[in-house]
């Protein structure tokens, strides 16, 4: 083994040491960077006084509109109720004179002849019919017309050869329409074919006497 070079003083030679420059930043500077405040651009802005005032004004307008709507709704409901309550005012105002004429006729029936009294009653009936017709109330057509279950109610069926089966022979109680809506059907007598009578007789004969 080759001999190492030993200094004359007998000490081991020192190894080469690489010098490292100390940090230029101080501890305070490093901490100031880590503890720096966040960028204000990234933080939500607090509402300004103008925005708060505008929001308050919008809330006030909304509350006023809500109150106005509630008042309008109450007024509309009250007007609707009044309309339904007094909807027949105009009709009754024109029916009352008819009632007056009827009462006058009854008061003077002892002084009038039979023909005069009947003529007065007929006049009152026409006046009442004209008043109802003015407001869309009309009589259901029935006599000598084909039976219509939509507006007629068959009360009696009469066998006859003088009218076609299903024809209305007589009106027992008048029916009325309000425009196109049925108020009351006409109660009528309807013609039946003699074949119906014969069929009933044959049925009774086949059943025989009871007992």
C-alpha positions in Angstrom: 0.0 0.0 0.0 1.3 3.4 -0.9 2.1 5.6 1.9 -0.1 8.7 2.5 1.5 12.1 2.7 1.6 12.9 6.3 2.3 16.4 7.4 5.3 17.1 9.4 3.3 17.7 12.6 1.8 14.3 12.4 -1.9 15.4 12.1 -4.4 14.0 9.7 -5.2 16.3 6.8 -8.7 17.9 6.9 -11.2 17.2 4.3 -12.3 19.9 1.9 -15.5 21.7 3.2 -17.9 23.3 0.8 -19.1 26.6 2.1 -22.9 27.4 2.0 -24.1 30.9 1.8 -26.5 31.8 4.6 -30.1 32.7 3.7 -30.5 36.3 2.8 -34.2 36.4 4.1 -34.8 36.9 7.7 -37.3 34.9 9.8 -39.6 37.9 10.0 -39.6 38.2 6.2 -40.4 34.6 5.7 -43.3 34.8 8.2 -44.6 37.9 6.7 -44.9 36.1 3.3 -46.8 33.2 4.9 -49.1 35.4 7.0 -49.8 37.8 4.2 -53.5 38.8 3.9 -55.5 37.2 1.0 -56.2 39.1 -2.1 -59.2 41.3 -1.6 -60.3 40.6 -5.1 -61.0 37.0 -4.1 -63.1 37.9 -1.1 -66.9 38.7 -1.4 -67.5 42.4 -1.1 -69.6 43.6 1.8 -72.8 45.2 0.5 -72.5 48.9 0.1 -74.9 51.4 1.6 -76.4 52.1 -1.8 -77.1 48.4 -2.3 -78.6 48.1 1.1 -80.8 51.1 0.5 -82.0 49.7 -2.8 -82.8 46.3 -1.3 -84.8 48.0 1.4 -86.7 50.0 -1.1 -87.5 46.9 -3.2 -88.8 45.2 0.0 -91.0 48.1 0.8 -92.4 48.2 -2.8 -93.1 44.5 -2.6 -95.0 44.8 0.7 -97.1 47.7 -0.7 -97.9 45.7 -3.8 -98.9 42.7 -1.7 -101.1 44.8 0.5 -102.7 46.4 -2.7 -103.4 42.9 -4.1 -105.0 41.7 -0.9 -107.3 44.8 -0.8 -108.2 44.2 -4.5 -109.0 40.6 -3.8 -111.3 41.5 -0.9 -113.0 44.2 -3.0 -113.5 41.8 -5.9 -115.0 39.1 -3.6 -117.4 41.7 -2.1 -118.5 42.9 -5.5 -119.0 39.4 -6.7 -121.2 38.6 -3.7 -123.2 41.8 -4.2 -123.7 40.9 -7.9 -125.0 37.4 -7.1 -127.2 38.8 -4.4 -128.8 41.5 -6.6 -128.5 39.8 -10.1 -132.2 39.5 -10.5 -132.9 43.2 -9.7 -133.7 44.2 -13.3 -135.9 41.1 -13.8 -138.0 41.6 -10.7 -138.3 45.3 -11.5 -140.2 44.4 -14.7 -142.1 41.5 -13.2 -143.6 43.7 -10.4 -145.9 45.6 -12.9 -147.3 42.3 -14.1 -148.1 41.4 -10.5 -149.8 44.9 -10.1 -152.0 44.2 -13.1 -152.9 40.7 -11.7 -153.9 42.2 -8.3 -156.0 44.9 -10.0 -157.8 42.2 -12.1 -158.6 40.2 -8.9 -159.8 43.3 -7.2 -162.3 44.1 -10.0 -163.3 40.6 -10.9 -166.7 41.1 -9.2 -167.5 44.2 -11.4 -166.3 42.7 -14.7 -168.2 40.2 -16.9 -166.8 36.8 -17.5 -165.4 37.7 -20.9 -163.8 40.9 -19.6 -162.2 39.1 -16.7 -160.8 36.3 -18.9 -159.5 38.9 -21.4 -157.7 40.7 -18.5 -156.1 37.5 -17.3 -155.0 36.6 -20.9 -153.4 40.1 -21.2 -151.5 39.6 -17.9 -150.3 36.2 -19.0 -149.0 37.7 -22.3 -147.3 40.5 -20.4 -145.6 38.1 -18.1 -144.5 35.8 -21.0 -143.1 38.8 -22.9 -141.1 39.9 -19.8 -139.6 36.5 -19.3 -138.8 36.2 -23.0 -136.9 39.5 -22.8 -134.5 37.8 -20.4 -134.2 34.5 -22.4 -136.9 32.5 -20.6 -139.1 30.7 -23.3 -141.6 27.9 -23.3 -140.4 24.5 -24.4 -142.1 23.6 -27.7 -144.1 20.4 -27.3 -147.6 20.1 -28.6 -148.0 18.0 -31.8 -144.2 17.6 -32.0 -142.2 14.3 -31.7 -141.4 13.4 -28.1 -137.9 14.6 -27.2 -136.6 13.1 -23.9 -134.1 15.9 -23.6 -136.9 18.5 -23.0 -140.0 16.4 -22.5 -141.2 14.2 -19.7 -143.8 11.5 -20.7 -146.4 11.3 -18.0 -149.3 9.6 -19.9 -149.2 7.4 -22.9 -152.4 7.2 -25.0 -153.2 4.7 -27.7 -154.5 6.5 -30.8 -154.7 6.2 -34.5 -155.0 9.9 -35.2 -151.4 10.8 -34.5 -148.1 9.1 -35.2 -146.6 7.1 -32.3 -144.3 9.2 -30.2 -146.2 12.5 -30.9 -147.0 14.8 -28.1 -150.8 15.0 -27.8 -151.2 17.3 -24.9 -149.0 19.5 -22.6 -149.9 18.8 -19.0 -147.4 21.2 -17.5 -145.3 23.7 -19.6 -141.6 23.5 -19.6 -139.1 26.4 -19.9 -135.7 27.1 -21.3 -133.3 29.8 -20.2 -131.5 30.5 -23.5 -130.2 27.0 -24.3 -130.4 25.6 -20.8 -133.4 23.6 -19.6 -135.1 25.0 -16.5 -137.9 22.5 -16.4 -139.1 19.8 -18.8 -142.6 19.9 -20.3 -144.8 17.1 -18.8 -146.7 15.7 -21.7 -149.1 13.1 -23.0 -147.6 11.0 -25.8 -149.3 9.0 -28.5 -148.8 5.3 -28.6 -149.5 2.8 -31.5 -152.5 0.5 -31.3 -150.0 -2.3 -31.7 -148.7 -1.6 -28.2 -152.2 -2.1 -26.8 -152.7 -5.3 -28.7 -149.3 -6.6 -27.5 -150.3 -6.0 -23.9 -153.6 -7.8 -24.4 -151.8 -10.8 -25.8 -149.3 -10.8 -22.9 -152.1 -10.7 -20.4 -153.9 -13.6 -22.2 -150.7 -15.7 -22.2 -150.3 -15.2 -18.4 -153.9 -16.3 -17.8 -156.1 -15.4 -14.9 -154.4 -14.9 -11.5 -155.3 -17.3 -8.7 
